[in-house]
Structures are given as structure tokens and as C-alpha cells.
Amino acid sequence: MKPVDVADYAANAETTLAPDVLGYLNGGSGAEWTLRANAAAWDRIRLRPRVLVDASACDTRAELLGSALAAPIGVAPMAYHRLVHPEGELATVRAAGAAGALFVSSIFASTDLAEIAAAATGPLWMQLYWLRDRDALLDLVTRAEQAGYRALVLTVDAPRVARRSRDLRSGFTLPPDVRAVNLSSELMAAAHVAEVGVSAIERHSRERFDPTITWSDLAWLRARTRLPLVLKGILTGTDAIQAIDHGTDAIVVSNHGGRQLDGVPPTADTLAEVVDAVAGRLPVLVDGGIRSGRDVLKAIALGASAVLVGRPVLWGLAHSGTPGAEHILRLLREELEEALILTGHPTLATLDRTALG
Ligand SMILES: Cc1cc2nc3c(=O)[nH]c(=O)nc-3n(C[C@H](O)[C@H](O)[C@H](O)COP(=O)(O)O)c2cc1C
């Protein structure tokens, strides 16, 4: 049966992926409270439709940091796409381009960053974790800049990878043929060492991520790139203002899809606080638990400029490569269009919190 919504793709992934890969993809940290709360919080928000509005012309197009998108939707940075499909990031970046979506590559992409850029037909950003090895970090930034990536996304909620029970139980380790090829094999070695009861990626992060960085270190990165800087993992108005004060170009309200600090609120509940603190001074993106175009509408109505979508894109990739991932992104855009028409807000520009009940 051809999948018709995101839930169908999720169900397919459950039955087709190897248990340890499924656990790494779908799992969260701690007791997975935040993971569950993310999707549930979007579900809880009700829509408040206006009727007898001319809905003949609906427009989902958006602009983000100077790039045009078919809808305010992007692919969240996720490590190792080749875990779920042999074409990996090449398949997903092609899908994003075909669907008019933003693509954010992970620093731990399993495909060469220049090959990803060559396959991209839409805007492309590069995500970074701050590595202790600043030369390696800088080298990656320089290569991303040269390859045509248009922004850097620094993930700030992960001085180390959190304990994720599913990975600890499976002793999750990267297979030898799925590697973070944009970093040296020496730098990535610990992510490939199997040990019962240990998550190799958690252990690797303790060895290689720099937990000492603070707001003042952002100037170092700023001074070495001309690309806009996006901070991903902001959850409070206070930190959003810090981000503005430190010259950030955009922020992503994110709890890492419930994979970092368990117990933090779902992003649907945090977004308004951040949007209100920012007061239009920079674009605010949001991710975590977005599973339909209605969820996208809710995020935009709350004041987000765009959403990032994580697991659903990899469920689509696991299903059928580019066509599956592209279908996920097109579905979300089409469901957004339908929701705009049916709520009586046919354009994104007229959408605000009055559309929410
Ligand atoms: C398998 C997987 C790998 C991820 N890898 C990264 C990563 O390398 N860098 C990062 O900033 N976030 C990473 N994330 C978090 C996503 O960027 C995003 O915040 C989250 O998945 C959004 O939630 P959703 O999956 O519910 O849509 C990853 C998420 C998943 C599911």
C-alpha cells in the first residue's frame, strides 16, 4: 500500500529497519518524556477557522535568510543518512531540492559535503558541533563555504550526547561502511568501537566535543566565516536575547527531537516565549515532533519563520530513497496548503495566533 501520510512511513520504518538502527533513529534520551511530549504538544493545539474567506489563491512560498522555499519547511540536520538507505544524503538532498525545501547537512553526514552540494538544487546549510579540534572544525567550515553552503548551524544543546537508553541497550555502534566522511577517521574512530552496554556515539562525543565553549567563543567562529550563523537548540527567551546580542542571524527552537536533556518542554510550548523575546529581530525556526502540514501551520501561526523536520524525512528515505523523502516533504507542503485554505488564512502573511484555538 502506498503511504498517504507521515504515520504510514513511520509504520513502514518500524517493520523494515534493523532494531538497533530503529532505536537510534526513533529513540530519545532519559525516560523519553520530551520525545513523547513534542508530537503531543502540536496535537494539543486546536485550530480556529474563519469561514467565507476567498481561498482561491493560496501561497505557501517563503523566504529564509535570502533563500526562496516552496514552503517554510527544511530537513533538520541528522547524522548518517546512509544508516537507513545506501544513497544516504545524496537521496535526501535531491528530495529537498525537488520539493523546494531547505536541506541542513549534519557535521556527521555519511556523504562527502561537496558531493551533497553538487546534488543540491535548493538552499543548503551546514550544521556543526563544536569539536575540541578547532583546526578540524575550521577546515570543515572552509570546505562548506567553498562548496556553496549558505549558512552555518551551530548546535548548542549538546556539549555531549545525552544517555539514550535504546542505544545503551543495543550497544549502538556505527557499522564500518557508514562513516562521518567529512572528518578524519582518527577523529571519528571512537564512534565505531562496539562495547556491550555502551553507546559508541555518546562515548565519542565525550572524547571529541568541546564542553568548555560559551557565548564568548562565538566571536572566534564569526571571525573565520562570512556565512550567516544560526544557533540550534535555544529553549528560552533569555538565551534568544543572548543570541541576538552575540550577532546570531537566526535561531532554531529545538530540544534535539527529545534526544538531549529529557524533561525540557516540548518546542510547541516554548516557541511563543522565544518569538515574543525576539520580537522580529531575527528569524525563529522550530523543530521537534512536526508530523503534518497542520503542525507546520501551528508553528507559523505561533510566529516561527520556518520548521525543520527530522525523523519523518529519514522514514521516507528508508522507504524508497529520494521518492520517499520527497513525498514526505511534498505531503507536508500540501497539508499546509490545505490547512491554510480551510482555516481561512490562504497566505502565510495573514496567519497569526488568531488561527489557534
Ligand atoms: C537520527 C537523528 C540524528 C540526528 N543528528 C543530529 C545532528 O547530527 N546534529 C543536530 O544538530 N541534530 C541532530 N538531530 C536532531 C535533529 O536535527 C532535530 O532537532 C530533531 O530530529 C527534530 O525532531 P523530529 O525528529 O521529531 O522532527 C538528529 C535527530 C535524529 C532523529
The ligand as an SDF file (V2000), in Angstrom:
LIG
                    3D

 31 33  0  0  0  0  0  0  0  0999 V2000
   18.7680   10.0860   13.6990 C   0  0  0  0  0  0  0  0  0  0  0  0
   18.9340   11.5090   14.1220 C   0  0  0  0  0  0  0  0  0  0  0  0
   20.1810   12.1170   14.0240 C   0  0  0  0  0  0  0  0  0  0  0  0
   20.3400   13.4530   14.4060 C   0  0  0  0  0  0  0  0  0  0  0  0
   21.5620   14.0330   14.2280 N   0  0  0  0  0  0  0  0  0  0  0  0
   21.7060   15.3610   14.5110 C   0  0  0  0  0  0  0  0  0  0  0  0
   22.9250   16.0220   14.2330 C   0  0  0  0  0  0  0  0  0  0  0  0
   23.8770   15.4350   13.7270 O   0  0  0  0  0  0  0  0  0  0  0  0
   23.0100   17.3430   14.5370 N   0  0  0  0  0  0  0  0  0  0  0  0
   21.9590   18.0360   15.0900 C   0  0  0  0  0  0  0  0  0  0  0  0
   22.0770   19.2350   15.3480 O   0  0  0  0  0  0  0  0  0  0  0  0
   20.7870   17.4340   15.3480 N   0  0  0  0  0  0  0  0  0  0  0  0
   20.6280   16.1240   15.0660 C   0  0  0  0  0  0  0  0  0  0  0  0
   19.4150   15.5290   15.2760 N   0  0  0  0  0  0  0  0  0  0  0  0
   18.2730   16.3410   15.7670 C   0  0  0  0  0  0  0  0  0  0  0  0
   17.5040   16.9570   14.5870 C   0  0  0  0  0  0  0  0  0  0  0  0
   18.2410   17.9530   13.9380 O   0  0  0  0  0  0  0  0  0  0  0  0
   16.1900   17.6090   15.0520 C   0  0  0  0  0  0  0  0  0  0  0  0
   16.4540   18.5450   16.0720 O   0  0  0  0  0  0  0  0  0  0  0  0
   15.1300   16.6340   15.5360 C   0  0  0  0  0  0  0  0  0  0  0  0
   15.2420   15.3780   14.8730 O   0  0  0  0  0  0  0  0  0  0  0  0
   13.7420   17.2070   15.2630 C   0  0  0  0  0  0  0  0  0  0  0  0
   12.7580   16.3980   15.7840 O   0  0  0  0  0  0  0  0  0  0  0  0
   11.8820   15.3580   14.9200 P   0  0  0  0  0  0  0  0  0  0  0  0
   12.7940   14.2350   14.5810 O   0  0  0  0  0  0  0  0  0  0  0  0
   10.8380   14.9700   15.9120 O   0  0  0  0  0  0  0  0  0  0  0  0
   11.3360   16.0750   13.7110 O   0  0  0  0  0  0  0  0  0  0  0  0
   19.2360   14.1890   14.9070 C   0  0  0  0  0  0  0  0  0  0  0  0
   17.9920   13.5660   15.0080 C   0  0  0  0  0  0  0  0  0  0  0  0
   17.8220   12.2520   14.6120 C   0  0  0  0  0  0  0  0  0  0  0  0
   16.4510   11.6390   14.6990 C   0  0  0  0  0  0  0  0  0  0  0  0
  1  2  1  0
  2  3  1  0
  2 30  2  0
  3  4  2  0
  4  5  1  0
  4 28  1  0
  5  6  2  0
  6  7  1  0
  6 13  1  0
  7  8  2  0
  7  9  1  0
  9 10  1  0
 10 11  2  0
 10 12  1  0
 12 13  2  0
 13 14  1  0
 14 15  1  0
 14 28  1  0
 15 16  1  0
 16 17  1  0
 16 18  1  0
 18 19  1  0
 18 20  1  0
 20 21  1  0
 20 22  1  0
 22 23  1  0
 23 24  1  0
 24 25  2  0
 24 26  1  0
 24 27  1  0
 28 29  2  0
 29 30  1  0
 30 31  1  0
M  END
$$$$
